[in-house]
Amino acid sequence: MELNTPYARVRDVDRSGHETVLHVLASAFDTDPLAEWLFPETADRAALRTGFHRSLLDRSGAECHVAGDREGAAIWLPLQAGERLHDGQAGAAVRDERLARLRAVGEALAARHPVGEPHLYLAVMGVVSDRRGHGIGTALLRHRLQRADRDGIGTYLEAGSPRSRALYLRHGFADLGHPVRIADAPPLQPMWRPAAVDAGPRPTDQTPTVQGASR
């Protein structure tokens, strides 16, 4: 499926286009503060970051989209009630000590992830640096949220910066509890968007902010 918007052309990508998605995300997160915190060793950062993004693409049901001329990309995961992104990720790769911070963040986010109903999860979305502010993120969001509204399902994500949070607020998301804070990492703000067709209540967030998790 392909969607043309006033902002950018967005197309669905199958497995044959996964390397394109990984290339776009590598460029988009090249200097991202959270990525730099998660993977502090410069020599390993690019490979470990790409390995994480590849693990998202390998999940059952993963959907990926590319906007414009490889200007932005997003990975979405449809999750069932009771399912979290980080369930079942205790394999050898996660036990790698180079991924200790990623593991700590994953555990903290899993504790805050709403599980009471099926929903769509925006696992990652990135826009290359020289195309930010040109509607690429908006095009990627609209492309998938329109279908979520037709299907009557809510959407969850964690905003990794004030700029991304502002974008999500403009598209109907609202904060779901307090930010997740882990040691000196940039905070992550859980956010929820109900399907526009039902505009139902947000899931109740009763989990306190996670602080001081080990690196």
C-alpha positions as CSV (number, residue, x, y, z in Angstrom):
1,M,0.0,0.0,0.0
2,E,1.2,3.5,-0.8
3,L,-0.2,6.8,0.5
4,N,0.6,10.2,-0.9
5,T,0.1,13.1,1.4
6,P,0.8,16.9,1.2
7,Y,3.9,16.1,3.2
8,A,5.5,12.9,1.8
9,R,4.8,9.7,0.0
10,V,4.6,6.8,2.4
11,R,4.9,3.1,1.4
12,D,4.5,-0.2,3.2
13,V,7.7,-2.2,3.1
14,D,7.9,-6.0,3.1
15,R,10.9,-8.2,4.2
16,S,12.7,-7.4,1.0
17,G,12.9,-3.7,2.1
18,H,14.1,-4.3,5.6
19,E,17.6,-3.2,4.8
20,T,16.2,0.1,3.6
21,V,14.4,0.6,6.8
22,L,17.5,-0.2,8.8
23,H,19.5,2.2,6.8
24,V,17.0,5.1,7.3
25,L,16.8,4.4,11.0
26,A,20.6,4.3,11.4
27,S,20.8,7.7,9.8
28,A,17.9,9.1,11.8
29,F,19.4,8.0,15.2
30,D,23.0,8.6,14.4
31,T,23.3,11.3,17.1
32,D,20.2,10.5,19.1
33,P,20.9,11.2,22.9
34,L,19.1,8.1,24.0
35,A,20.9,5.9,21.6
36,E,24.2,7.3,22.7
37,W,23.2,6.6,26.3
38,L,22.0,3.1,25.6
39,F,25.2,2.1,23.7
40,P,28.0,4.1,25.3
41,E,30.8,2.4,23.4
42,T,31.2,4.3,20.2
43,A,32.9,1.4,18.3
44,D,29.9,-0.8,19.0
45,R,27.0,1.7,18.8
46,A,26.0,1.5,15.2
47,A,26.0,-2.3,15.0
48,L,24.1,-2.7,18.3
49,R,21.6,-0.1,17.5
50,T,20.9,-1.7,14.1
51,G,20.7,-5.1,15.8
52,F,18.0,-3.8,18.1
53,H,16.0,-2.4,15.2
54,R,16.4,-5.7,13.3
55,S,15.0,-7.5,16.3
56,L,11.8,-5.4,16.0
57,L,11.5,-6.2,12.3
58,D,11.8,-9.9,13.1
59,R,8.8,-9.9,15.5
60,S,5.7,-11.6,14.3
61,G,3.3,-9.1,12.7
62,A,5.8,-6.2,12.5
63,E,4.8,-3.5,10.0
64,C,7.3,-1.1,8.5
65,H,6.9,2.0,6.4
66,V,9.3,4.3,4.6
67,A,8.5,8.0,3.8
68,G,9.7,10.1,0.9
69,D,13.1,9.3,-0.7
70,R,14.3,7.3,2.3
71,E,13.7,10.3,4.6
72,G,11.9,8.6,7.4
73,A,10.9,5.1,8.6
74,A,8.6,3.6,11.3
75,I,8.1,0.1,12.8
76,W,4.7,-0.7,14.2
77,L,3.8,-3.8,16.2
78,P,0.2,-5.0,16.8
79,L,0.0,-6.4,20.3
80,Q,-2.7,-8.5,21.9
81,A,-4.1,-8.0,25.4
82,G,-1.5,-9.0,27.9
83,E,1.4,-8.8,25.5
84,R,4.4,-6.4,25.9
85,L,7.2,-5.6,23.4
86,H,9.8,-6.9,25.8
87,D,8.2,-10.2,26.7
88,G,10.4,-13.2,25.9
89,Q,13.6,-11.2,25.1
90,A,15.9,-12.9,27.6
91,G,18.0,-14.6,25.0
92,A,21.8,-14.5,24.6
93,A,21.8,-11.2,22.7
94,V,20.0,-9.4,25.6
95,R,22.4,-11.0,28.1
96,D,25.3,-9.4,26.2
97,E,26.9,-7.0,28.7
98,R,27.1,-4.3,26.0
99,L,23.3,-4.3,26.1
100,A,22.9,-3.9,29.9
101,R,21.4,-0.4,29.5
102,L,19.1,-1.5,26.8
103,R,17.9,-4.3,29.1
104,A,17.3,-1.9,32.0
105,V,15.3,0.4,29.8
106,G,13.3,-2.6,28.4
107,E,12.4,-3.8,31.8
108,A,11.3,-0.3,32.9
109,L,9.2,0.2,29.8
110,A,7.6,-3.2,30.1
111,A,6.4,-2.4,33.6
112,R,4.6,0.7,32.2
113,H,3.2,-0.8,29.0
114,P,-0.6,-1.0,29.0
115,V,-1.8,-4.6,28.6
116,G,-5.5,-4.5,29.1
117,E,-6.6,-4.4,25.5
118,P,-5.2,-5.1,22.0
119,H,-3.5,-2.1,20.6
120,L,-0.9,-0.8,18.1
121,Y,2.5,0.0,19.4
122,L,4.9,2.4,17.6
123,A,8.1,0.7,18.5
124,V,10.4,3.2,16.7
125,M,10.0,6.1,14.2
126,G,12.9,8.2,12.9
127,V,13.4,11.0,10.4
128,V,16.8,11.8,8.9
129,S,18.3,15.0,10.4
130,D,18.1,17.2,7.3
131,R,14.5,16.4,6.7
132,R,13.1,17.1,10.2
133,G,10.4,19.8,10.3
134,H,9.2,18.9,6.8
135,G,6.2,16.8,7.6
136,I,7.9,13.4,7.3
137,G,6.9,12.3,10.8
138,T,3.4,13.6,10.3
139,A,3.1,11.6,7.1
140,L,4.3,8.4,8.8
141,L,1.8,8.8,11.7
142,R,-1.2,9.6,9.5
143,H,-0.4,6.6,7.2
144,R,-0.9,4.1,10.1
145,L,-3.2,6.0,12.5
146,Q,-5.9,6.3,9.8
147,R,-6.1,2.5,9.6
148,A,-6.0,2.2,13.4
149,D,-9.0,4.5,13.6
150,R,-10.9,2.4,11.0
151,D,-10.0,-0.8,13.0
152,G,-11.1,0.8,16.2
153,I,-7.9,0.2,18.1
154,G,-5.8,2.4,20.4
155,T,-2.1,3.2,19.9
156,Y,0.7,3.4,22.4
157,L,4.3,4.7,22.2
158,E,7.0,6.3,24.3
159,A,8.2,9.7,23.3
160,G,12.0,10.1,23.6
161,S,12.3,13.9,23.3
162,P,10.2,17.0,23.8
163,R,10.1,17.5,20.1
164,S,8.7,14.1,19.4
165,R,6.2,14.4,22.3
166,A,4.9,17.7,20.8
167,L,4.4,15.9,17.4
168,Y,2.5,13.1,19.1
169,L,0.3,15.5,21.1
170,R,-0.7,17.1,17.8
171,H,-1.9,13.8,16.5
172,G,-4.2,12.9,19.4
173,F,-1.8,11.2,21.9
174,A,-1.8,12.2,25.6
175,D,0.7,11.5,28.4
176,L,0.0,8.2,30.2
177,G,1.5,8.8,33.6
178,H,4.8,10.3,34.4
179,P,8.0,9.9,32.3
180,V,10.1,6.8,32.8
181,R,13.5,7.9,34.2
182,I,16.5,5.6,34.4
183,A,19.6,6.9,36.0
184,D,20.9,9.7,33.8
185,A,19.2,8.6,30.6
186,P,16.9,11.0,28.7
187,P,13.4,10.4,30.1
188,L,10.8,8.5,28.0
189,Q,7.2,9.6,28.1
190,P,4.5,6.9,27.7
191,M,1.6,8.1,25.6
192,W,-1.7,6.7,24.5
193,R,-4.1,7.6,21.7
194,P,-7.6,6.0,21.6
195,A,-9.1,5.1,18.3
196,A,-10.8,8.2,17.0
197,V,-14.0,6.2,16.2
198,D,-14.6,5.4,19.9
199,A,-12.6,8.1,21.7
200,G,-12.6,5.7,24.7
201,P,-10.8,6.3,28.0
202,R,-7.1,5.9,28.3
203,P,-5.7,2.8,30.1
204,T,-5.2,3.5,33.8
205,D,-1.5,3.9,34.6
206,Q,-0.9,3.0,38.2
207,T,2.8,2.2,38.0
208,P,5.2,4.7,39.6
209,T,8.0,6.3,37.7
210,V,11.0,3.9,37.5
211,Q,14.2,5.6,38.7
212,G,17.8,4.5,39.3
213,A,17.7,1.3,37.4
214,S,21.0,-0.3,36.9
215,R,23.1,0.4,33.8
